[in-house]
């Protein structure tokens, strides 16, 4: 009954037979045959296929909803038995914001892989808020205030601010905002989140947080693109303050409204409190806390 489940889950995740085949180290034709065999046993098509896209049928959606957590539980059982001797081993899947991948893993990746050669580390960049169990992830990394109460959270960084910033050329041409409300009359770069909405621009006004509606000529979906657009001088942007450190020191950009900037609790590694902490995850947690720099740039 389990034959083909892993292939099904990977195709459903990647929405591509060829990408799933590459992930699993087999040929696309082998994946296709495996899925056909599974569909024959289920008695219904699970995927819709065109030359350009792969989607789930209604039966496929229903099958995915039930199969993903069940397969994840089976994988946990396998890993628990495999690691009975408390040996960190197996595939460790970490889901985290794209902007945190380079600053978080560059300082620790080589050392961690050398320290734990039996762990296969999979780093999955995702700016949404994925269901860890359904996605087959061991843990995630997000900002603390976005975590659900039923998650075990382990702090990785201290608090940091989100600040408005611009290039000197922009300020020379358009002037500087003196208060958050002035931003309504400025050109701003906005961030499209994975949910489809635009990230709000929030500031502190006394003891309360306020949101300012901004407009502008550019919308992007990652912080690196925000910085690129701002450095070109076309608009003001908002980003995590540590990201801007080197750009500020070089004089490429300048922070404005710093005294009104809102802050986040920092980055946390999290996992469901019902999930047994496997030795591979415990090894990663301990290594990350010991080796991630305190001034991590996110």
C-alpha positions in Angstrom: 0.0 0.0 0.0 2.9 2.4 0.6 4.4 1.9 -2.8 4.4 5.2 -4.7 3.4 7.4 -1.7 6.8 9.2 -1.5 6.7 9.8 -5.3 3.1 11.1 -5.0 4.0 13.5 -2.2 7.0 14.9 -4.0 5.1 15.4 -7.2 2.3 17.1 -5.3 4.9 19.4 -3.5 6.9 20.3 -6.6 4.0 20.3 -9.1 6.4 18.7 -11.6 7.2 15.1 -12.5 10.7 16.0 -13.7 11.5 18.0 -10.6 10.3 15.2 -8.3 12.3 12.7 -10.3 15.4 14.8 -9.8 14.8 15.1 -6.1 14.4 11.4 -5.7 17.2 10.5 -8.0 15.2 8.6 -10.6 14.0 9.2 -14.1 10.8 11.1 -15.0 9.5 8.0 -16.7 10.0 6.0 -13.6 8.1 8.6 -11.5 5.3 8.5 -14.1 5.0 4.8 -14.0 5.0 4.8 -10.2 2.2 7.3 -10.1 0.2 5.4 -12.7 0.5 2.3 -10.6 -0.7 4.2 -7.5 -3.6 5.7 -9.4 -4.6 2.2 -10.6 -4.6 0.9 -7.0 -6.5 4.0 -5.8 -9.0 3.7 -8.6 -9.0 7.4 -9.6 -6.6 9.9 -11.2 -4.6 11.9 -8.7 -3.1 14.4 -11.0 -4.1 16.6 -13.9 -1.3 16.8 -16.5 -0.7 19.2 -19.3 2.4 20.1 -21.3 2.9 23.1 -19.0 1.6 22.2 -15.6 0.7 19.5 -13.1 -2.2 19.8 -10.7 -4.1 17.7 -8.2 -7.5 16.3 -9.0 -10.2 16.4 -6.2 -9.2 12.8 -5.4 -5.6 13.9 -5.3 -6.3 16.8 -2.9 -8.2 14.4 -0.6 -5.4 11.8 -0.9 -2.7 14.4 -0.1 -4.6 15.7 2.9 -4.6 12.3 4.5 -1.4 10.8 3.1 1.0 13.6 4.0 0.7 13.5 7.8 0.4 9.7 7.8 3.6 9.3 5.8 5.3 11.9 8.0 4.3 9.9 11.1 5.7 6.8 9.4 9.0 8.6 8.6 9.2 9.7 12.3 8.7 6.1 13.4 11.4 4.9 11.1 13.8 7.6 12.2 13.0 6.9 15.9 13.9 3.3 15.4 16.9 4.1 13.3 18.2 6.5 15.9 17.4 4.4 18.9 21.1 4.5 19.8 20.9 8.3 20.1 23.0 8.7 16.9 22.2 11.9 14.9 21.5 10.5 11.4 19.0 10.8 8.5 17.5 13.6 6.5 16.9 16.8 8.4 14.4 19.2 6.7 14.4 22.9 7.8 11.8 25.3 6.5 12.8 29.0 6.8 12.4 32.5 5.3 14.5 33.0 2.2 16.2 36.1 3.6 17.5 34.0 6.6 19.1 31.3 4.5 22.5 32.9 3.7 23.1 34.7 7.0 22.0 31.8 9.1 23.6 28.9 7.3 26.8 30.4 5.9 28.4 30.6 9.4 27.5 27.1 10.4 26.9 24.9 7.3 30.5 23.6 6.8 31.1 23.0 10.5 27.7 21.3 11.0 28.1 18.9 8.0 31.6 18.0 9.2 30.5 17.5 12.8 27.5 15.3 11.8 28.4 13.4 8.5 25.4 11.1 8.9 22.9 13.9 8.8 21.6 14.9 5.3 20.6 18.5 5.7 17.8 19.9 3.5 17.3 23.7 3.5 13.9 24.8 2.2 13.4 28.5 1.5 9.8 29.5 2.0 8.4 33.0 2.9 5.0 31.6 3.7 4.0 29.8 6.9 4.0 26.2 5.9 2.4 23.4 7.9 5.5 21.5 9.2 3.8 18.1 9.5 2.1 18.3 6.1 5.3 19.4 4.4 7.4 16.8 6.1 9.6 19.3 7.8 11.4 18.7 11.1 11.5 22.3 12.1 11.0 25.9 10.8 12.6 29.3 11.4 10.3 32.4 11.7 9.9 35.6 13.6 8.6 34.9 17.1 5.4 36.9 17.0 4.2 34.8 14.0 4.4 31.4 15.8 1.4 29.5 17.1 1.1 28.9 20.8 1.3 25.1 20.4 4.9 25.4 19.0 8.1 24.8 20.9 10.2 27.9 20.1 13.9 28.3 20.6 15.5 31.7 20.2 18.2 32.1 17.6 18.6 35.9 17.5 17.8 38.9 19.6 15.1 41.5 18.7 15.7 43.7 15.7 13.8 46.6 14.0 12.2 47.1 10.6 13.2 50.5 9.3 12.4 52.8 6.4 15.5 53.7 4.3 16.4 55.4 1.1 19.3 56.3 -1.1 20.9 59.8 -0.8 20.0 60.5 -4.4 16.3 59.9 -3.6 16.4 62.2 -0.6 18.2 64.9 -2.6 15.4 64.8 -5.2 12.3 64.2 -3.2 13.2 65.2 0.4 13.0 63.2 3.6 9.8 62.2 5.4 9.6 63.9 8.8 7.0 61.5 10.2 5.3 58.3 9.1 2.3 60.0 7.6 4.6 61.8 5.2 5.3 58.5 3.5 1.9 58.7 1.8 3.4 61.4 -0.4 6.6 59.5 -1.2 7.4 56.7 -3.7 7.8 53.4 -1.8 9.0 49.9 -2.7 6.4 47.3 -1.4 6.9 43.7 -0.6 4.5 41.0 -1.9 4.2 38.2 0.7 3.6 34.6 -0.2 0.0 34.9 1.0 -0.5 37.4 -1.9 -1.0 40.4 0.3 1.4 43.4 0.6 3.5 43.7 3.7 2.2 46.5 5.9 4.4 49.4 6.9 4.1 49.8 10.6 5.6 52.3 13.0 5.4 53.2 16.7 3.3 56.2 17.8 3.7 56.5 21.5 2.6 53.3 23.0 0.8 52.0 20.0 1.6 50.6 16.6 0.2 52.3 13.6 0.1 51.2 9.9 0.8 53.6 7.0 -0.6 53.0 3.6 2.1 53.6 1.0 2.3 53.5 -2.8 5.1 53.4 -5.3 6.4 52.3 -8.7 7.8 48.9 -7.6 6.5 45.7 -5.9 9.0 42.8 -5.2 8.8 39.6 -3.2 12.2 39.5 -1.3 14.3 41.8 0.7 17.3 41.6 -1.6 15.1 43.2 -4.4 13.9 45.9 -2.0 17.5 46.9 -1.3 18.4 46.8 -5.1 15.4 49.1 -5.9 16.2 51.5 -3.1 19.9 51.8 -3.9 18.9 52.8 -7.5 17.3 55.9 -6.0 13.7 55.3 -7.3 11.9 54.9 -3.9 12.0 54.4 -0.2 12.0 50.9 1.2 11.4 49.0 4.5 13.6 46.1 5.6 15.1 44.4 8.7 17.7 46.8 10.1 20.5 44.2 10.3 20.3 43.6 6.6 21.2 47.2 5.9 24.3 47.4 8.1 26.9 47.2 5.3 24.9 49.4 3.0 24.6 52.1 5.7 28.3 51.9 6.5 29.2 52.4 2.8 26.8 55.3 2.5 24.6 53.5 -0.1 21.4 54.1 2.0 20.3 56.1 5.0 17.7 55.2 7.6 14.8 57.6 8.2 12.2 57.7 11.0 14.4 55.5 13.1 12.8 56.8 16.3 9.4 55.5 15.1 10.6 52.1 13.8 8.7 49.0 14.9 10.6 45.9 16.1 10.2 42.1 16.0 11.0 39.6 18.8 13.7 38.0 16.7 14.1 34.7 14.9 13.1 31.4 16.5 13.5 27.8 15.5 10.2 26.1 16.1 8.6 22.6 15.9 5.3 21.1 17.1 5.3 20.3 20.8 3.8 16.9 20.1 6.8 15.9 17.9 9.5 13.8 19.5 12.8 15.6 19.2 15.0 13.3 17.1 18.7 13.2 17.8 19.3 14.8 14.3 17.1 17.8 15.3 18.6 18.1 18.8 22.1 18.1 17.3 21.1 20.9 14.9 19.5 23.0 17.7 22.5 22.7 19.9 25.0 23.4 17.1 23.0 26.4 15.8 22.7 28.0 19.3 26.4 27.6 19.8 27.6 28.8 16.4 25.2 31.3 14.9 26.6 34.8 15.4 24.7 37.0 17.9 24.5 39.8 15.3 23.0 37.6 12.6 21.8 39.5 9.6 18.3 38.4 8.5 
